[in-house]
Amino acid sequence: MAIRYPKNPRFNRLAMRSPDYTAWQEGCAHDPSLLEWEGKYYAYSTDTFGAPNGYQIRVSDDLLHWEYAGSAFALEGAAPFYKKGEAGAEHGNLQAAYDWCVTDRREVGYGICAGKDGSMSFWAPHCVRGTDGKFWLYFCLTGYFGGSKSCIGLAKASGPLGPFVCEGLIVQSPAGWRTPNAIDPQVLFAEGRLWLVYGSYGLGLYLIELDPATGLRRDGLGYADFAAGRAAFADYYGTQLASGSLEGGVLHYERDVPVLENGKWTKKRYYYLMCSFGSLSSAYNMRCARSETPQGPYTDVNGNPVVCSTDIGTGNKMLGSFCWENDPVDDFCPGHNDMFTTSQGVRLIAYHCRTNYFIEKKLSRSNNFHYLYLGQYDFNSDGWPVMNANRYAGEELQDVTPDELLNITAGKFEAVVFRQGVETLKAQRVVLRGDGTMDGAYRGSWKMYGARYISIETQGDEFLGVVMPAWIEHQGAAGLSVAAMGRRSGMALIMNSTNLI
């Protein structure tokens, strides 16, 4: 059967921030997470300067084009009530969160996120449909940028657009980095249990079990219990999953991952942990590890636990800064992702990505726009996620034979092999030949097996991955893409065909 390719998705043109926040579309969508409900898709993202506070919500019919739909919390005109300590359900019932995080400018002179004037700016939301039929929004508030005076809470609404009302706080962290930073919540329903992963920099990522009936803590503990010594550190803050300069943790569970062992296919169950490493504005990149239990330990291809001390570390590197050949728009500092599966079984990674395009064109001095991108992912024959580095355009995973690959592409690809460094990598030309050799910038060998699996040996490593159709945006055409992971390095290899369909 002929390979089915995506049609031209006619993506919205990337644009800089404009005064009209309702026209931002995929722009300024920092820290996105996705929800599907009644045939529509919703993206929740961090408060962005220029838009009303309370989380931006975007909506899409096709996962390709996004439009502003409103704010999750009804905060317009609410600041005076929070300042006086009198805010109630009509303003989100967030008084306890505000009181914990409120910061005086005499304490910190910049980056205030919860101010004495009653203003609040929220970070990194995650919304799911709860067991009570309501929509559960896990939110976080912090006092100021770069600090640890933060809290995570649960708010609920009858619909995905809200307005959401806080039900209670789940975990709180004081200033001083003596505890995990209580921001960046993501939850996972799996095998009848509910888990919250959270944390940013400082002590790393932590895991708390929640009550699937209420969405709140299963153990019922509050910060007062920890402060009074009635609850130990590990009891209140949970299990450490990863440590160091990382954030944006997300857990994903797969029950039947095909794995090739000793020449035979078997099915494995894994919990996957993804997170982002490095400086937000210069080195951000996405990492992955896995475990057989939600509590860990989470390890990479070399069996190393996830640790980051600066801008590099362990964990499989799934995507970093790069640029395709002849593409004026670079993919810069991709990260803070969500792992999302649609009702039709399409596996997607939603993430934000910057670009230096507008700086290079002398149209802006900043790349702080954070575009909402989605990329399809699959699993290689070792059971590791590998990610299509092209924006999702509605393509389908399907069988691809070696003959089809060579006939369609003439073996001509551009390739990026990631490494531990954080520089922006430029794609290089390679050629896959019919005799199983690979020439060009990277030399080695290749073979295909199974439905769409590929092995490429180069740079002293074996990269296992999959071949998938893709819309190659900078070429304006459909083609084939390769996404693979190094068995020794834990670094991704991505390739796009250069022979146009």
VENDA-V976971 format. One record per run of one state. SS is the DSSP state (alpha for helix, beta for strand, coil for the rest). FROM is the first residue (numbers start at 1). LEN is the number of residues. If there is no record, write none. Layout:
SS	FROM	LEN
SS	FROM	LEN
This chain:
coil	1	20
alpha	21	3
coil	24	9
beta	33	5
coil	38	2
beta	40	6
coil	46	10
beta	56	5
coil	61	6
beta	67	5
coil	72	7
alpha	79	6
coil	85	4
alpha	89	3
coil	92	3
alpha	95	7
coil	102	1
beta	103	1
coil	104	8
beta	112	1
coil	113	1
beta	114	2
coil	116	4
beta	120	1
coil	121	1
beta	122	8
coil	130	5
beta	135	8
coil	143	1
beta	144	1
coil	145	5
beta	150	8
coil	158	7
beta	165	9
coil	174	12
beta	186	5
coil	191	2
beta	193	6
coil	199	1
beta	200	1
coil	201	4
beta	205	6
coil	211	6
beta	217	1
coil	218	5
alpha	223	5
coil	228	5
alpha	233	5
coil	238	1
beta	239	6
coil	245	1
beta	246	16
coil	262	2
beta	264	14
coil	278	7
beta	285	7
coil	292	7
beta	299	1
coil	300	5
beta	305	1
coil	306	1
beta	307	2
coil	309	4
beta	313	1
coil	314	2
beta	316	4
coil	320	2
beta	322	2
coil	324	7
beta	331	11
coil	342	5
beta	347	8
coil	355	2
alpha	357	4
coil	361	10
beta	371	9
coil	380	5
beta	385	3
coil	388	14
alpha	402	8
coil	410	2
beta	412	6
coil	418	7
beta	425	2
coil	427	1
beta	428	5
coil	433	4
beta	437	4
coil	441	3
beta	444	6
coil	450	3
beta	453	6
coil	459	2
beta	461	12
alpha	473	3
coil	476	1
beta	477	10
coil	487	4
beta	491	7
coil	498	4
